[in-house]
């Protein structure tokens, strides 16, 4: 492989990693919001 192909592969891998970590963050935020909503709707606050 040429140097350009290696650089392109590294950049694409980095962008994919950033995308996956961003999706994991959104997933965790969604899980927390759902848990809080479920807690409040089922009278867990009192």
N, C-alpha and C positions, 0 to 999 in steps of 0.2 A: 504494500500500500504506500501511496505517496504521503508526504507530510501534510498536504492539504486535506486529503481524505481523513487522516488521523485527527487533525484539528476540527474538522466538521463533525466527526463522531464524538469528540470530547464535548463540543458545544451542545450538540443534541442531547447527549447524556445529562449534561448539567441542567438544561432546560426541562427535561423530563423529570429529573429529581426535584427541581423547584416546583413543578406542576403537582407532583404527587404529594409533596409536603404541604402545599397549599390546600389540596383537597382533604388531606387528613385533618388540617386545622379546622376547615369548615365543617367536617363531619363531627369533630369533637364539640364544636360550638353548638351544632344542631342537637347532638345528644344531650348536652347540658340544658338547652332551652326546652326540649321535650320533657326531660325529667322534672324541671321546675314547674312547667305547665301541668303535668300530671299530678305533682305534689299539691299544687294549689287547687286544682279542680276536685281533688278527692278529699278536701278538707284537712290536709295534713298540717296546715298552719295553725290549727287550733284544736 
